[in-house]
Amino acid sequence: MRDYGLLGIIILIADIYAVIQIVKSAEDNTAKILWVLIVALLPVAGLVVWFLLGPGSPRQRPAGGI
């Protein structure tokens, strides 16, 4: 069965959620623009990278660390 339309809608909703979270984050505007571009230009890969490494991701960067 070729039901790629539903998968596309799910990815679109996830990307919209990611962009909203990026815009609401406390990062500076340059970082926000970069993350939004990554998510917009690479919908699936950008979403995964944002989830793993972006602001508020599960992998927290050490405060004041290297």
C-alpha positions in Angstrom: 0.0 0.0 0.0 1.4 3.4 -1.0 0.1 5.8 1.7 2.9 8.4 1.6 0.4 11.2 2.0 -0.2 10.4 5.7 3.5 10.1 6.3 4.0 13.5 4.7 1.3 15.1 6.8 2.9 13.7 10.0 6.3 15.0 9.0 4.8 18.4 8.2 3.1 18.6 11.6 6.4 17.6 13.3 8.3 20.2 11.4 5.8 22.9 12.3 6.1 21.9 15.9 9.9 22.1 15.7 9.8 25.5 14.1 7.4 26.8 16.8 9.7 25.4 19.6 12.8 26.9 17.9 11.1 30.4 17.7 10.0 30.2 21.4 13.5 29.1 22.6 15.9 31.4 24.4 18.6 31.1 21.7 19.9 34.1 19.9 18.2 35.1 16.6 21.1 33.8 14.5 20.8 30.3 16.0 17.1 30.4 15.6 17.3 31.3 11.9 19.9 28.5 11.3 17.8 25.9 13.0 14.7 26.9 11.1 16.6 26.7 7.8 17.9 23.3 8.7 14.4 22.0 9.6 12.8 23.6 6.5 15.4 22.5 4.0 15.9 19.0 5.3 12.5 18.1 6.8 13.2 14.6 8.1 17.0 14.8 8.8 16.7 18.4 10.1 14.0 17.3 12.5 16.1 14.4 13.8 19.2 16.6 14.2 17.1 19.4 15.9 15.6 16.8 18.3 19.1 15.4 19.2 21.2 18.6 19.3 18.9 21.6 19.2 17.9 24.0 22.0 16.0 22.1 24.7 17.2 18.7 23.4 17.6 15.7 25.6 21.3 16.1 25.3 21.9 19.1 27.5 25.1 21.0 27.0 27.1 21.7 30.2 26.5 25.2 31.5 29.8 27.2 31.2 31.6 24.1 29.9 33.8 23.7 26.9 
